[in-house]
Structure formats: C-alpha cells, structure tokens
Amino acid sequence: MQARWLLDVGFPRMKSQDLDAVYAADINRSPGPVGLKKAAELNRTLISKDYNFRGDWNVKISHPGIVIMENRILTSEALIRNLRHLELCLKNNQLELRNHRFFIQIDKSIIHIDNAGAEHDLEKWKSPRISQRNGITASR
C-alpha cells in the first residue's frame, strides 16, 4: 500500500506525481501550519518540520501518522528519496504509519519516536551485534 502524505507549509513542490501528496497550501484551511486534525480528516500522514511533535506524547486521538523532517533546506528530489526510504524502513520493520511518529534526518536516518518520547533508529544494521561461541549475542 502506497502512503498518502499531507505536506505542511514550507516543503518544495514535486515536479512529478511520484508520491500521493497533497500540499497544505492547496487545501481550504486556516492560515499557518496544517494540523493533525486536518491530516486525520483527509486520512493522510502529516509531514511537518514542527519539532513540537517530538518528545512525550499524551494525545489520545487516532491519527494517520506523523513524520517530522529535519528542519533544513530540502529539494523535491531529497523529499521523495527520504519518504521512499521511510516506506522501505517501515516494510523492513513491519511497522505502519498509523498512530506512529517518525523523525527523518535528511539522507541520514529514520527514527521511530515512541509515546514516552524515546527515539529508536529503524535501521538495525547501524547497531552491530556479535555472536559469541556460547550463543550469547552482545552489542558492540
């Protein structure tokens, strides 16, 4: 299943329809950043640069997912590449976007944020493990 995105203000326009994306600027809404309520209404995962979505999470509403992008200049190609990378990480970790939060460090890493605010890298290969002779696995 291909993800459906709602891109908040400040994201570059994609030249092609590589992703199923709607831009906050194109929908009828109040001025300013688009919110989680609008994303849920449209059933689209919110893509934002708002770091307030990180940390503790006490919101008890169901939502289609939140992706916080690193707050730096981003090309449309980098946006597509990083969202595709997120989709691959979700598949590899058997996770879904719904009711989850993720932080993307552009071209570097995909971080899953749990409800307590702890952040976990989704790319397990970055944490090497060594198997010892007695079968105990230890992290390096």
Salt bridges, closest charged atoms under 4 A:
ASP20 OD1 - ARG44 NH2 2.99
ASP26 OD2 - ARG13 NH1 2.72
GLU41 OE2 - LYS38 NZ 3.06
GLU70 OE1 - ARG72 NH1 3.52
GLU77 OE2 - LYS15 NZ 3.30
GLU87 OE1 - ARG84 NH1 2.91
ASP107 OD2 - ARG81 NH2 2.88
ASP114 OD2 - HIS120 NE2 3.08
GLU119 OE1 - ARG54 NH2 2.81
ASP121 OD2 - LYS126 NZ 3.69
GLU123 OE2 - HIS85 NE2 2.86
GLU123 OE1 - LYS126 NZ 3.30
